[in-house]
Structure formats: structure tokens, C-alpha cells
Amino acid sequence: MKLTVLVDNNTIIDRYFYAEPGVSYFIECDDEKYLFDTGYSDLFLRNATKMGINLLALDGIVISHGHNDHTWGLGELVKLYSEAASEGYGCKKPTIIAHPDAFLERNVDGLDIGPMLSNNQFKRTFSLQLSKEPIWLTPKIVFLGEIERNHSFEIGDPIGKVLRGGTWEDDYVLDDSALAYISDNGLVIITGCSHAGICNIIEYAKKVCNEERIYDVVGGFHLLNPSQRRLGNTVEYFKKCQPHAIHTCHCTDLRSKIGLAKAATVEEVGVGLVLEYK
């Protein structure tokens, strides 16, 4: 598997790409191509063009959860595919893979933080596969679906409200999911924001994949000014987990990275980074 960072909060030094508070990864695995999240704007497209990556050849688009910094780029992708079709360019019709709640309306104090388009609007351009259950994209990579939340220290407060069945409810971001890749050396976990809890995600990935070894964890850990209890327990978990390395980024603050560095090798992440796993 090959993972290329198209969007992150940071860029790699001396690589002339663009950054924004968001996530987007281009993933190549078993001759198939997937986009994991689309960031906040069209930056993922601009960076992909500079990298020579053709996003008209996607087999699927995986959405980690329905917040704007992970989904608002979808409108730009709809535009790209619609214009390509109108001009007669050859392109696939990729499938959007997400939790059923990923495209619900959500807000915080009246501010819209949910997706910009609805399920019906996406269906005009893409196929749509929504599932709470795991979906195997290839024999070695799986979308985890709804994550079991068993670590009490990772249970946080709701993030605004979500509109479900016509009623605004507290939003615990139950749609937050991740990918797991079964490498020769153990699991590689790929996350968006880890609202479900990074430890919960890893434990569920181990269960789904029937693999105890963790090789790498790439993505946001949702450790932004965490409580000492949450950070301390997360560090202790990683001490037991003993991954080869972790590539934590996006929604992980400096204090948390310093803490995690006591338990694992924390590697730098930024737009332009390429990671390869066997």
C-alpha cells in the first residue's frame, strides 16, 4: 500500500504544496485507488495536480466522518467528475464509502460544520455505499464502519448537534471511522480525526482484522488540549501497543505529540509525505 498526503495542517519543508486544517490522503492498494477524505476546500485537487496524481481514476472515496474539514472538498470532486463527463473524458464512477450518519446536517452554536451536499446530490455523480459494518475494499484493506467505544477515558462531550430523523440531538460523532491495512508487519491504521478515540479505533481494527500487531497509525488523534487522564491513558496504551511508528497529525497538539513520543516514535507528517507498506 502507498499513501500520499494531499491535505494536512502542515507541509513538508522544501516541498511546495498547500496546507489547510483538514485531511486528505491518496491511497493505492492492490491496483486500486482510493481517496480518504477531501479536506475543507479544493486544495486536495491542487496538490494532486502538482504531484501528478489523476483523481479521475479513483475506485472509491472513503469518508472518515461528516465534519466540514473532511468533506467540503467533495463539492469540488463532484465538479471535477461532472465537467469531465460533459467534456467526454474517460473516468470511472467511484463509490463513496461512509457511515450512514456521515452526511447528516450538524452545527455548533448555529455554525454549519456538516457536509455541504446531501446523499441525493452525491448519487448524481457517484455510487454510494453507507454502512455501520466493516467493508473490505481489497483483501488487505478495510473500512471499519461504526467503531466500538469501550475505553471510558476516550468518551468526551458532544460536539454540537446533529439532525437525525427531524430532531436535533447531541452529536457524539458516531459516524467517525477509519481504515485498517494488513501489512506484513502488522496493522496500519488510517484515521481522520479519531472522535471515536484512537485507542478504541485500534482495538476495533485488531478485532475486525484478527491481528494483534500494530505497525503504524497515520492521521488525527483528536488530542487537542486533552485532559491529563485522557492523554495519560492514551500514552500508556501506546506503551503496551508498541507500534513501529506513529504519524500523528491534523488534530493532535504539540503537548500530546510530546507525550506520545514517550511511548512511540512520532514521525513528521505534512502535505507531500509518501508512506509505503508491504
Contacts in CASP RR format, 6 or more apart in sequence:
PFRMAT RR
TARGET T0000
AUTHOR 0000-0000-0000
METHOD contacts of the structure
MODEL  1
MKLTVLVDNNTIIDRYFYAEPGVSYFIECDDEKYLFDTGYSDLFLRNATK
MGINLLALDGIVISHGHNDHTWGLGELVKLYSEAASEGYGCKKPTIIAHP
DAFLERNVDGLDIGPMLSNNQFKRTFSLQLSKEPIWLTPKIVFLGEIERN
HSFEIGDPIGKVLRGGTWEDDYVLDDSALAYISDNGLVIITGCSHAGICN
IIEYAKKVCNEERIYDVVGGFHLLNPSQRRLGNTVEYFKKCQPHAIHTCH
CTDLRSKIGLAKAATVEEVGVGLVLEYK
1 27 0 8 1.000
1 28 0 8 1.000
1 29 0 8 1.000
1 140 0 8 1.000
1 141 0 8 1.000
1 181 0 8 1.000
1 183 0 8 1.000
1 188 0 8 1.000
1 276 0 8 1.000
1 277 0 8 1.000
2 27 0 8 1.000
2 28 0 8 1.000
2 29 0 8 1.000
2 274 0 8 1.000
2 275 0 8 1.000
2 276 0 8 1.000
2 277 0 8 1.000
3 25 0 8 1.000
3 26 0 8 1.000
3 27 0 8 1.000
3 190 0 8 1.000
3 218 0 8 1.000
3 274 0 8 1.000
3 275 0 8 1.000
3 276 0 8 1.000
3 277 0 8 1.000
4 25 0 8 1.000
4 26 0 8 1.000
4 27 0 8 1.000
4 51 0 8 1.000
4 53 0 8 1.000
4 272 0 8 1.000
4 273 0 8 1.000
4 274 0 8 1.000
5 24 0 8 1.000
5 25 0 8 1.000
5 269 0 8 1.000
5 270 0 8 1.000
5 271 0 8 1.000
5 272 0 8 1.000
5 273 0 8 1.000
5 274 0 8 1.000
6 24 0 8 1.000
6 25 0 8 1.000
6 26 0 8 1.000
6 35 0 8 1.000
6 43 0 8 1.000
6 44 0 8 1.000
6 47 0 8 1.000
6 48 0 8 1.000
6 51 0 8 1.000
6 53 0 8 1.000
6 271 0 8 1.000
6 272 0 8 1.000
7 19 0 8 1.000
7 20 0 8 1.000
7 22 0 8 1.000
7 23 0 8 1.000
7 24 0 8 1.000
7 37 0 8 1.000
7 38 0 8 1.000
7 39 0 8 1.000
7 40 0 8 1.000
7 43 0 8 1.000
7 44 0 8 1.000
7 47 0 8 1.000
7 271 0 8 1.000
8 19 0 8 1.000
8 22 0 8 1.000
8 23 0 8 1.000
8 249 0 8 1.000
8 250 0 8 1.000
8 269 0 8 1.000
8 270 0 8 1.000
8 271 0 8 1.000
8 273 0 8 1.000
9 19 0 8 1.000
9 20 0 8 1.000
9 21 0 8 1.000
9 22 0 8 1.000
9 249 0 8 1.000
9 250 0 8 1.000
9 270 0 8 1.000
10 19 0 8 1.000
10 249 0 8 1.000
10 269 0 8 1.000
10 270 0 8 1.000
10 271 0 8 1.000
11 17 0 8 1.000
11 18 0 8 1.000
11 19 0 8 1.000
11 270 0 8 1.000
11 271 0 8 1.000
11 272 0 8 1.000
12 268 0 8 1.000
12 270 0 8 1.000
12 271 0 8 1.000
12 272 0 8 1.000
12 273 0 8 1.000
15 271 0 8 1.000
15 272 0 8 1.000
16 50 0 8 1.000
17 47 0 8 1.000
17 50 0 8 1.000
17 51 0 8 1.000
17 271 0 8 1.000
17 272 0 8 1.000
18 43 0 8 1.000
18 46 0 8 1.000
18 47 0 8 1.000
18 271 0 8 1.000
19 43 0 8 1.000
19 270 0 8 1.000
19 271 0 8 1.000
20 39 0 8 1.000
20 40 0 8 1.000
20 41 0 8 1.000
20 43 0 8 1.000
20 69 0 8 1.000
21 40 0 8 1.000
21 69 0 8 1.000
21 250 0 8 1.000
22 37 0 8 1.000
22 39 0 8 1.000
22 40 0 8 1.000
22 69 0 8 1.000
22 70 0 8 1.000
22 250 0 8 1.000
23 36 0 8 1.000
23 37 0 8 1.000
23 39 0 8 1.000
23 64 0 8 1.000
23 69 0 8 1.000
23 70 0 8 1.000
23 192 0 8 1.000
23 193 0 8 1.000
23 219 0 8 1.000
23 220 0 8 1.000
23 249 0 8 1.000
23 250 0 8 1.000
24 35 0 8 1.000
24 36 0 8 1.000
24 37 0 8 1.000
24 38 0 8 1.000
24 39 0 8 1.000
24 43 0 8 1.000
24 44 0 8 1.000
24 73 0 8 1.000
25 35 0 8 1.000
25 36 0 8 1.000
25 37 0 8 1.000
25 190 0 8 1.000
25 218 0 8 1.000
26 33 0 8 1.000
26 34 0 8 1.000
26 35 0 8 1.000
26 36 0 8 1.000
26 48 0 8 1.000
26 53 0 8 1.000
26 55 0 8 1.000
27 33 0 8 1.000
27 34 0 8 1.000
27 35 0 8 1.000
27 36 0 8 1.000
27 141 0 8 1.000
27 179 0 8 1.000
27 190 0 8 1.000
28 34 0 8 1.000
29 137 0 8 1.000
29 138 0 8 1.000
29 140 0 8 1.000
29 141 0 8 1.000
29 181 0 8 1.000
30 138 0 8 1.000
30 139 0 8 1.000
30 140 0 8 1.000
30 141 0 8 1.000
32 59 0 8 1.000
32 60 0 8 1.000
32 137 0 8 1.000
32 138 0 8 1.000
33 57 0 8 1.000
33 58 0 8 1.000
33 59 0 8 1.000
33 60 0 8 1.000
34 58 0 8 1.000
34 59 0 8 1.000
34 60 0 8 1.000
34 61 0 8 1.000
34 62 0 8 1.000
34 137 0 8 1.000
34 141 0 8 1.000
35 44 0 8 1.000
35 55 0 8 1.000
35 58 0 8 1.000
35 60 0 8 1.000
35 61 0 8 1.000
35 62 0 8 1.000
35 77 0 8 1.000
35 94 0 8 1.000
36 62 0 8 1.000
36 64 0 8 1.000
36 179 0 8 1.000
36 190 0 8 1.000
36 192 0 8 1.000
37 62 0 8 1.000
37 63 0 8 1.000
37 64 0 8 1.000
37 70 0 8 1.000
37 71 0 8 1.000
37 192 0 8 1.000
38 44 0 8 1.000
38 61 0 8 1.000
38 63 0 8 1.000
38 70 0 8 1.000
38 71 0 8 1.000
38 72 0 8 1.000
38 73 0 8 1.000
38 74 0 8 1.000
38 75 0 8 1.000
38 76 0 8 1.000
38 77 0 8 1.000
39 69 0 8 1.000
39 70 0 8 1.000
39 71 0 8 1.000
39 72 0 8 1.000
39 73 0 8 1.000
40 68 0 8 1.000
40 69 0 8 1.000
40 72 0 8 1.000
40 73 0 8 1.000
41 72 0 8 1.000
41 73 0 8 1.000
41 76 0 8 1.000
42 73 0 8 1.000
42 76 0 8 1.000
44 55 0 8 1.000
44 73 0 8 1.000
44 76 0 8 1.000
45 55 0 8 1.000
45 76 0 8 1.000
45 77 0 8 1.000
45 80 0 8 1.000
47 271 0 8 1.000
47 272 0 8 1.000
48 54 0 8 1.000
48 55 0 8 1.000
51 272 0 8 1.000
55 77 0 8 1.000
55 80 0 8 1.000
56 80 0 8 1.000
56 81 0 8 1.000
56 84 0 8 1.000
56 89 0 8 1.000
56 90 0 8 1.000
56 91 0 8 1.000
56 92 0 8 1.000
57 91 0 8 1.000
57 92 0 8 1.000
58 92 0 8 1.000
58 94 0 8 1.000
59 92 0 8 1.000
59 94 0 8 1.000
59 95 0 8 1.000
59 137 0 8 1.000
60 94 0 8 1.000
60 95 0 8 1.000
60 96 0 8 1.000
60 97 0 8 1.000
60 137 0 8 1.000
61 74 0 8 1.000
61 77 0 8 1.000
61 94 0 8 1.000
61 95 0 8 1.000
61 96 0 8 1.000
61 97 0 8 1.000
61 126 0 8 1.000
62 96 0 8 1.000
62 97 0 8 1.000
62 98 0 8 1.000
62 137 0 8 1.000
62 143 0 8 1.000
62 179 0 8 1.000
63 70 0 8 1.000
63 71 0 8 1.000
63 74 0 8 1.000
63 96 0 8 1.000
63 97 0 8 1.000
63 98 0 8 1.000
63 99 0 8 1.000
63 102 0 8 1.000
64 70 0 8 1.000
64 176 0 8 1.000
64 177 0 8 1.000
64 178 0 8 1.000
64 191 0 8 1.000
64 192 0 8 1.000
64 193 0 8 1.000
65 99 0 8 1.000
65 102 0 8 1.000
65 173 0 8 1.000
65 175 0 8 1.000
65 176 0 8 1.000
65 177 0 8 1.000
65 192 0 8 1.000
65 193 0 8 1.000
65 195 0 8 1.000
66 98 0 8 1.000
66 101 0 8 1.000
66 102 0 8 1.000
66 103 0 8 1.000
66 104 0 8 1.000
66 106 0 8 1.000
66 114 0 8 1.000
66 115 0 8 1.000
66 173 0 8 1.000
66 175 0 8 1.000
67 106 0 8 1.000
67 113 0 8 1.000
67 114 0 8 1.000
67 173 0 8 1.000
67 193 0 8 1.000
68 112 0 8 1.000
68 113 0 8 1.000
68 114 0 8 1.000
68 115 0 8 1.000
68 116 0 8 1.000
70 192 0 8 1.000
70 193 0 8 1.000
71 102 0 8 1.000
71 103 0 8 1.000
71 114 0 8 1.000
71 115 0 8 1.000
71 116 0 8 1.000
72 115 0 8 1.000
72 116 0 8 1.000
73 116 0 8 1.000
74 96 0 8 1.000
74 115 0 8 1.000
74 116 0 8 1.000
74 117 0 8 1.000
74 122 0 8 1.000
75 116 0 8 1.000
75 117 0 8 1.000
78 117 0 8 1.000
78 121 0 8 1.000
78 122 0 8 1.000
78 124 0 8 1.000
78 125 0 8 1.000
78 126 0 8 1.000
81 91 0 8 1.000
81 93 0 8 1.000
81 125 0 8 1.000
81 126 0 8 1.000
82 125 0 8 1.000
84 90 0 8 1.000
84 91 0 8 1.000
85 91 0 8 1.000
93 125 0 8 1.000
93 126 0 8 1.000
93 127 0 8 1.000
94 126 0 8 1.000
94 127 0 8 1.000
95 126 0 8 1.000
95 127 0 8 1.000
95 128 0 8 1.000
95 129 0 8 1.000
96 122 0 8 1.000
96 126 0 8 1.000
96 127 0 8 1.000
96 128 0 8 1.000
96 129 0 8 1.000
97 129 0 8 1.000
97 130 0 8 1.000
97 131 0 8 1.000
97 135 0 8 1.000
97 137 0 8 1.000
97 143 0 8 1.000
98 129 0 8 1.000
98 130 0 8 1.000
98 175 0 8 1.000
98 177 0 8 1.000
99 130 0 8 1.000
99 131 0 8 1.000
99 132 0 8 1.000
99 145 0 8 1.000
99 146 0 8 1.000
99 174 0 8 1.000
99 175 0 8 1.000
99 176 0 8 1.000
99 177 0 8 1.000
100 130 0 8 1.000
100 131 0 8 1.000
100 132 0 8 1.000
100 175 0 8 1.000
101 162 0 8 1.000
101 164 0 8 1.000
101 174 0 8 1.000
101 175 0 8 1.000
102 115 0 8 1.000
102 130 0 8 1.000
102 175 0 8 1.000
103 115 0 8 1.000
103 117 0 8 1.000
103 118 0 8 1.000
103 119 0 8 1.000
103 122 0 8 1.000
104 114 0 8 1.000
104 162 0 8 1.000
104 163 0 8 1.000
104 164 0 8 1.000
104 175 0 8 1.000
105 112 0 8 1.000
105 114 0 8 1.000
105 162 0 8 1.000
105 163 0 8 1.000
106 112 0 8 1.000
106 113 0 8 1.000
106 114 0 8 1.000
106 160 0 8 1.000
106 161 0 8 1.000
106 162 0 8 1.000
106 163 0 8 1.000
106 171 0 8 1.000
107 113 0 8 1.000
107 114 0 8 1.000
107 160 0 8 1.000
107 161 0 8 1.000
108 159 0 8 1.000
108 160 0 8 1.000
108 161 0 8 1.000
109 160 0 8 1.000
113 159 0 8 1.000
113 160 0 8 1.000
119 128 0 8 1.000
119 130 0 8 1.000
122 128 0 8 1.000
129 135 0 8 1.000
131 143 0 8 1.000
131 145 0 8 1.000
132 145 0 8 1.000
132 146 0 8 1.000
133 145 0 8 1.000
133 146 0 8 1.000
134 142 0 8 1.000
134 143 0 8 1.000
134 144 0 8 1.000
134 145 0 8 1.000
134 208 0 8 1.000
135 142 0 8 1.000
135 143 0 8 1.000
135 145 0 8 1.000
136 142 0 8 1.000
136 143 0 8 1.000
137 143 0 8 1.000
137 179 0 8 1.000
140 181 0 8 1.000
140 182 0 8 1.000
140 183 0 8 1.000
141 179 0 8 1.000
141 180 0 8 1.000
141 181 0 8 1.000
141 182 0 8 1.000
142 179 0 8 1.000
142 180 0 8 1.000
142 205 0 8 1.000
142 208 0 8 1.000
142 209 0 8 1.000
143 177 0 8 1.000
143 179 0 8 1.000
144 177 0 8 1.000
144 178 0 8 1.000
144 179 0 8 1.000
144 180 0 8 1.000
144 201 0 8 1.000
144 204 0 8 1.000
144 205 0 8 1.000
144 208 0 8 1.000
145 177 0 8 1.000
146 174 0 8 1.000
146 175 0 8 1.000
146 177 0 8 1.000
147 176 0 8 1.000
147 177 0 8 1.000
147 178 0 8 1.000
147 196 0 8 1.000
147 197 0 8 1.000
147 200 0 8 1.000
147 201 0 8 1.000
147 204 0 8 1.000
148 200 0 8 1.000
148 203 0 8 1.000
148 204 0 8 1.000
148 207 0 8 1.000
149 155 0 8 1.000
149 196 0 8 1.000
149 197 0 8 1.000
149 200 0 8 1.000
150 200 0 8 1.000
150 203 0 8 1.000
151 197 0 8 1.000
151 199 0 8 1.000
151 200 0 8 1.000
151 203 0 8 1.000
151 233 0 8 1.000
151 237 0 8 1.000
153 229 0 8 1.000
153 230 0 8 1.000
153 233 0 8 1.000
153 234 0 8 1.000
154 196 0 8 1.000
154 197 0 8 1.000
154 198 0 8 1.000
154 199 0 8 1.000
154 200 0 8 1.000
154 230 0 8 1.000
154 233 0 8 1.000
154 234 0 8 1.000
156 172 0 8 1.000
158 170 0 8 1.000
158 171 0 8 1.000
158 172 0 8 1.000
159 171 0 8 1.000
159 172 0 8 1.000
159 173 0 8 1.000
159 195 0 8 1.000
160 170 0 8 1.000
160 171 0 8 1.000
161 168 0 8 1.000
161 169 0 8 1.000
161 170 0 8 1.000
161 171 0 8 1.000
162 168 0 8 1.000
162 169 0 8 1.000
162 170 0 8 1.000
162 171 0 8 1.000
163 169 0 8 1.000
172 195 0 8 1.000
173 193 0 8 1.000
173 195 0 8 1.000
173 196 0 8 1.000
176 192 0 8 1.000
176 193 0 8 1.000
176 194 0 8 1.000
176 195 0 8 1.000
176 196 0 8 1.000
176 197 0 8 1.000
177 196 0 8 1.000
178 189 0 8 1.000
178 190 0 8 1.000
178 191 0 8 1.000
178 192 0 8 1.000
178 194 0 8 1.000
178 196 0 8 1.000
178 201 0 8 1.000
178 205 0 8 1.000
179 189 0 8 1.000
179 190 0 8 1.000
180 187 0 8 1.000
180 188 0 8 1.000
180 189 0 8 1.000
180 190 0 8 1.000
180 205 0 8 1.000
180 208 0 8 1.000
180 209 0 8 1.000
181 187 0 8 1.000
181 188 0 8 1.000
181 190 0 8 1.000
181 277 0 8 1.000
182 209 0 8 1.000
182 211 0 8 1.000
183 215 0 8 1.000
183 277 0 8 1.000
183 278 0 8 1.000
184 277 0 8 1.000
184 278 0 8 1.000
185 213 0 8 1.000
185 215 0 8 1.000
185 244 0 8 1.000
185 277 0 8 1.000
185 278 0 8 1.000
186 211 0 8 1.000
186 213 0 8 1.000
186 214 0 8 1.000
186 215 0 8 1.000
187 202 0 8 1.000
187 205 0 8 1.000
187 206 0 8 1.000
187 209 0 8 1.000
187 211 0 8 1.000
187 213 0 8 1.000
187 214 0 8 1.000
187 215 0 8 1.000
188 215 0 8 1.000
188 216 0 8 1.000
188 217 0 8 1.000
188 218 0 8 1.000
188 277 0 8 1.000
189 201 0 8 1.000
189 202 0 8 1.000
189 205 0 8 1.000
189 214 0 8 1.000
189 216 0 8 1.000
189 217 0 8 1.000
189 218 0 8 1.000
190 218 0 8 1.000
190 219 0 8 1.000
191 198 0 8 1.000
191 201 0 8 1.000
191 217 0 8 1.000
191 218 0 8 1.000
191 219 0 8 1.000
191 220 0 8 1.000
191 221 0 8 1.000
192 219 0 8 1.000
192 220 0 8 1.000
192 250 0 8 1.000
193 220 0 8 1.000
193 222 0 8 1.000
193 250 0 8 1.000
193 251 0 8 1.000
194 201 0 8 1.000
194 219 0 8 1.000
194 220 0 8 1.000
194 221 0 8 1.000
194 222 0 8 1.000
194 251 0 8 1.000
195 222 0 8 1.000
197 221 0 8 1.000
197 222 0 8 1.000
198 217 0 8 1.000
198 220 0 8 1.000
198 221 0 8 1.000
198 222 0 8 1.000
198 223 0 8 1.000
198 234 0 8 1.000
199 233 0 8 1.000
199 234 0 8 1.000
199 237 0 8 1.000
202 214 0 8 1.000
202 217 0 8 1.000
202 237 0 8 1.000
202 241 0 8 1.000
206 212 0 8 1.000
206 214 0 8 1.000
214 241 0 8 1.000
214 242 0 8 1.000
214 243 0 8 1.000
215 243 0 8 1.000
215 244 0 8 1.000
215 245 0 8 1.000
215 277 0 8 1.000
216 243 0 8 1.000
216 244 0 8 1.000
216 245 0 8 1.000
216 246 0 8 1.000
216 247 0 8 1.000
216 275 0 8 1.000
216 277 0 8 1.000
217 243 0 8 1.000
217 246 0 8 1.000
217 247 0 8 1.000
217 248 0 8 1.000
218 246 0 8 1.000
218 247 0 8 1.000
218 249 0 8 1.000
218 269 0 8 1.000
218 275 0 8 1.000
219 247 0 8 1.000
219 248 0 8 1.000
219 249 0 8 1.000
219 250 0 8 1.000
219 252 0 8 1.000
219 269 0 8 1.000
220 248 0 8 1.000
220 249 0 8 1.000
220 250 0 8 1.000
220 251 0 8 1.000
220 252 0 8 1.000
221 234 0 8 1.000
221 248 0 8 1.000
221 251 0 8 1.000
221 252 0 8 1.000
221 256 0 8 1.000
221 260 0 8 1.000
222 251 0 8 1.000
222 252 0 8 1.000
223 230 0 8 1.000
223 231 0 8 1.000
223 234 0 8 1.000
223 248 0 8 1.000
223 251 0 8 1.000
223 252 0 8 1.000
223 253 0 8 1.000
223 256 0 8 1.000
223 260 0 8 1.000
224 251 0 8 1.000
224 252 0 8 1.000
224 253 0 8 1.000
224 256 0 8 1.000
225 253 0 8 1.000
225 255 0 8 1.000
226 234 0 8 1.000
226 256 0 8 1.000
231 255 0 8 1.000
231 256 0 8 1.000
231 259 0 8 1.000
232 259 0 8 1.000
234 256 0 8 1.000
234 260 0 8 1.000
235 259 0 8 1.000
235 260 0 8 1.000
235 262 0 8 1.000
235 263 0 8 1.000
236 263 0 8 1.000
238 246 0 8 1.000
238 260 0 8 1.000
238 263 0 8 1.000
238 264 0 8 1.000
239 262 0 8 1.000
239 263 0 8 1.000
239 264 0 8 1.000
241 263 0 8 1.000
241 264 0 8 1.000
242 264 0 8 1.000
243 264 0 8 1.000
244 265 0 8 1.000
245 264 0 8 1.000
245 265 0 8 1.000
245 266 0 8 1.000
245 267 0 8 1.000
246 260 0 8 1.000
246 264 0 8 1.000
246 265 0 8 1.000
246 266 0 8 1.000
246 267 0 8 1.000
247 266 0 8 1.000
247 267 0 8 1.000
247 268 0 8 1.000
247 269 0 8 1.000
247 273 0 8 1.000
247 275 0 8 1.000
248 256 0 8 1.000
248 257 0 8 1.000
248 260 0 8 1.000
248 266 0 8 1.000
248 269 0 8 1.000
249 269 0 8 1.000
249 270 0 8 1.000
252 260 0 8 1.000
257 266 0 8 1.000
260 266 0 8 1.000
END
